[in-house]
Amino acid sequence: MLKVDALCAGYGSAQVLFDLSLTVGAGEVVAMLGRNGMGKTTTIKAVMGLVKPWSGTVAVDGVDLNGAPPHRIARAGIGLVPEGRRVFPTLTVTENLTATAAQGRTGSPAWTLERVYGLFPRLSERRGHLGSQLSGGEQQMLAIGRALMTNPRLVILDEATEGLAPLVRDEIWRCIETLRREGLAILIVDKNLDALMRMADRHVVVEKGEIVWQGSSQTLRDDPQVSARYLHL
């Protein structure tokens, strides 16, 4: 449902992405891997319209959204869980969730407040707390819930479990596995390769703004040179 083709983008005169191409099919989980500073977050920002692509195309279901404003891209069915969570600090949990809520899509169970609270019971317990009063893990749950409340068909998670305690990380992975079983397409960036190997249908490796390798979890597991060359410090 998402097709990125020959994408070039950057900041000012500094080019970061060089003819980068990737796809995410309906119901597919794709992990985007690579060391820090290789262009993963820039790719996500370009897909979401937060960075204007220099050239190339970003299409959802064949509709070219290259350079479209972020709200139009979100309405096309893409929900973003950004790096750093970026919850609204002066809004309550419930207000954060309802601020960007959209109607459900035909043929899919709609994401509602109660459904998000069922996925993350801790958010239900803190529904009256401000975003600034939540722990880092609770803020990440809220960021995921906020993305789900847009009723997307594809969720993009940038650094899904970065900086979280082990028990909270486990809860986030449990949530992602639930979404996967329900058929939601997911594009995910994270450093936990073991979890991604269990979760993802396919992996793409970004190096200096280009896709340099892609394949299944089994293929990646069978070729340790890929991890040694592109993923380890």
C-alpha positions as CSV (number, residue, x, y, z in Angstrom):
1,M,0.0,0.0,0.0
2,L,3.0,2.3,0.5
3,K,5.5,2.7,-2.4
4,V,8.5,5.0,-2.1
5,D,10.4,5.2,-5.4
6,A,13.8,6.9,-6.1
7,L,13.3,9.3,-3.2
8,C,15.9,12.1,-2.7
9,A,15.7,14.5,0.2
10,G,17.8,16.5,2.6
11,Y,18.1,19.6,4.7
12,G,19.3,22.9,3.1
13,S,22.0,22.0,0.7
14,A,22.9,18.7,2.5
15,Q,21.4,15.7,0.7
16,V,20.5,12.8,3.0
17,L,18.5,10.4,0.8
18,F,19.8,9.1,-2.5
19,D,17.2,7.4,-4.8
20,L,15.8,5.5,-1.9
21,S,13.0,3.0,-2.7
22,L,10.9,0.7,-0.5
23,T,7.5,-0.8,-0.3
24,V,5.1,-1.9,2.5
25,G,2.3,-4.2,1.4
26,A,-1.1,-4.4,3.1
27,G,-0.8,-6.3,6.4
28,E,3.0,-6.5,6.1
29,V,5.5,-5.7,8.8
30,V,8.7,-4.1,7.5
31,A,11.7,-3.2,9.7
32,M,13.9,-0.4,8.6
33,L,17.4,-1.0,9.9
34,G,20.7,0.9,9.9
35,R,23.1,2.7,12.2
36,N,22.3,6.2,13.5
37,G,22.6,9.0,11.0
38,M,22.0,6.8,7.9
39,G,18.7,8.4,6.9
40,K,15.9,6.3,8.5
41,T,14.2,9.2,10.3
42,T,14.6,11.4,7.2
43,T,12.9,8.7,5.2
44,I,10.0,8.7,7.6
45,K,9.7,12.5,7.6
46,A,9.7,12.6,3.8
47,V,7.0,10.0,3.7
48,M,4.9,11.9,6.1
49,G,5.4,15.3,4.4
50,L,7.5,16.7,7.3
51,V,10.5,17.0,4.9
52,K,9.8,18.0,1.3
53,P,11.3,15.5,-1.1
54,W,13.6,16.9,-3.7
55,S,12.6,14.2,-6.2
56,G,11.1,10.8,-6.4
57,T,7.6,9.6,-5.4
58,V,5.7,8.7,-2.3
59,A,2.4,6.9,-3.1
60,V,-0.3,5.3,-1.1
61,D,-2.5,2.8,-3.0
62,G,-1.2,4.2,-6.2
63,V,-2.0,7.8,-5.3
64,D,1.0,10.1,-5.5
65,L,1.3,12.1,-2.3
66,N,4.8,13.4,-2.9
67,G,5.1,16.8,-1.2
68,A,1.6,16.7,0.2
69,P,0.9,18.3,3.6
70,P,1.1,15.9,6.6
71,H,-2.6,16.0,7.3
72,R,-3.4,14.8,3.8
73,I,-1.0,12.0,4.1
74,A,-2.5,11.0,7.5
75,R,-6.0,11.0,5.9
76,A,-4.7,8.7,3.3
77,G,-4.3,6.1,6.0
78,I,-0.8,6.5,7.5
79,G,-0.4,7.0,11.3
80,L,2.9,8.1,12.8
81,V,4.5,7.3,16.1
82,P,7.4,9.8,16.0
83,E,10.8,9.5,17.6
84,G,10.7,11.2,21.0
85,R,6.9,10.5,21.4
86,R,5.9,14.2,21.1
87,V,2.7,13.9,23.1
88,F,0.9,17.1,24.0
89,P,2.2,17.9,27.5
90,T,-0.7,20.2,28.6
91,L,-3.5,17.9,27.4
92,T,-4.8,14.9,29.3
93,V,-4.4,11.3,28.1
94,T,-8.0,11.4,26.8
95,E,-7.5,14.7,25.1
96,N,-4.3,13.6,23.5
97,L,-6.1,10.6,22.0
98,T,-9.2,12.5,20.8
99,A,-7.3,15.5,19.4
100,T,-6.4,13.7,16.1
101,A,-9.1,11.0,16.1
102,A,-10.7,10.1,12.7
103,Q,-13.6,7.9,11.7
104,G,-13.0,4.2,11.3
105,R,-12.5,2.7,7.8
106,T,-15.0,0.5,6.1
107,G,-14.3,-3.2,6.7
108,S,-12.1,-2.7,9.8
109,P,-13.0,-2.4,13.5
110,A,-12.7,1.3,14.5
111,W,-10.2,2.4,17.0
112,T,-12.0,4.1,19.8
113,L,-11.0,5.4,23.3
114,E,-12.1,2.2,24.9
115,R,-10.3,0.0,22.4
116,V,-7.1,1.9,23.0
117,Y,-7.6,1.7,26.7
118,G,-8.1,-2.1,26.3
119,L,-4.8,-2.3,24.5
120,F,-3.0,-0.2,27.1
121,P,-4.8,-0.6,30.5
122,R,-2.2,1.8,32.1
123,L,-3.5,4.6,29.9
124,S,-7.0,3.9,31.2
125,E,-5.8,4.3,34.7
126,R,-4.2,7.6,33.9
127,R,-6.8,9.0,31.5
128,G,-7.1,12.2,33.5
129,H,-3.3,12.8,33.8
130,L,-1.5,15.4,31.6
131,G,0.9,14.2,29.0
132,S,3.8,15.8,31.0
133,Q,2.8,13.7,34.1
134,L,3.4,10.4,32.4
135,S,6.5,8.2,32.4
136,G,8.4,7.7,29.2
137,G,6.9,4.3,28.7
138,E,3.4,5.7,29.2
139,Q,4.1,8.5,26.8
140,Q,5.1,5.9,24.2
141,M,1.9,4.0,24.8
142,L,0.0,7.3,24.4
143,A,1.8,8.1,21.1
144,I,0.9,4.7,19.7
145,G,-2.7,5.1,20.9
146,R,-2.9,8.5,19.3
147,A,-1.7,7.1,16.0
148,L,-4.2,4.3,16.2
149,M,-7.0,6.8,16.9
150,T,-6.5,8.2,13.3
151,N,-7.7,4.7,12.2
152,P,-4.8,4.1,9.9
153,R,-4.1,1.2,7.6
154,L,-0.3,1.6,8.0
155,V,1.5,2.7,11.2
156,I,5.0,4.0,11.2
157,L,7.0,3.7,14.4
158,D,10.3,5.5,14.7
159,E,12.5,4.1,17.5
160,A,9.6,2.1,18.9
161,T,11.2,1.2,22.3
162,E,14.2,3.5,22.6
163,G,15.1,4.5,26.1
164,L,12.3,2.3,27.7
165,A,12.6,0.0,30.7
166,P,12.7,-3.7,29.8
167,L,9.2,-4.4,31.2
168,V,7.8,-1.5,29.2
169,R,9.6,-2.6,26.1
170,D,8.0,-6.0,26.4
171,E,4.5,-4.4,26.6
172,I,5.2,-2.3,23.5
173,W,6.3,-5.4,21.6
174,R,3.2,-7.2,22.8
175,C,1.1,-4.3,21.4
176,I,2.9,-4.4,18.1
177,E,2.4,-8.2,17.8
178,T,-1.4,-7.7,18.5
179,L,-1.5,-5.1,15.7
180,R,0.3,-7.4,13.4
181,R,-2.1,-10.3,14.1
182,E,-5.0,-7.9,13.3
183,G,-3.5,-7.2,9.8
184,L,-2.3,-3.7,10.3
185,A,0.6,-2.8,8.0
186,I,3.6,-1.6,10.0
187,L,6.9,0.1,9.1
188,I,9.1,0.1,12.2
189,V,12.5,1.4,13.2
190,D,14.1,0.0,16.3
191,K,17.5,-1.2,17.6
192,N,16.2,-4.5,19.1
193,L,17.1,-6.8,16.3
194,D,16.0,-9.9,18.1
195,A,12.5,-8.6,18.5
196,L,12.4,-7.4,14.9
197,M,13.6,-10.8,13.6
198,R,10.6,-12.4,15.3
199,M,8.1,-9.7,14.2
200,A,9.0,-8.5,10.7
201,D,8.1,-10.1,7.5
202,R,10.9,-8.2,5.7
203,H,13.9,-6.0,6.6
204,V,15.4,-3.1,4.6
205,V,18.8,-1.8,5.6
206,V,19.6,1.9,5.0
207,E,23.2,3.0,4.6
208,K,24.1,6.6,3.8
209,G,20.6,7.3,2.5
210,E,20.3,4.3,0.3
211,I,18.7,0.8,0.6
212,V,21.7,-1.5,0.5
213,W,20.0,-4.8,1.5
214,Q,16.6,-6.3,1.9
215,G,15.2,-9.7,2.7
216,S,13.3,-11.9,5.2
217,S,14.2,-12.6,8.8
218,Q,15.6,-16.0,7.9
219,T,17.7,-14.6,5.1
220,L,19.1,-12.0,7.5
221,R,19.7,-14.6,10.2
222,D,21.6,-16.8,7.7
223,D,23.9,-13.9,6.5
224,P,25.7,-12.5,9.6
225,Q,27.9,-10.4,7.4
226,V,24.9,-8.1,6.8
227,S,24.6,-7.3,10.5
228,A,28.4,-7.0,10.9
229,R,28.8,-4.7,8.0
230,Y,25.7,-2.4,8.3
231,L,24.3,-2.7,11.8
232,H,27.1,-3.1,14.4
233,L,29.2,-0.2,15.5
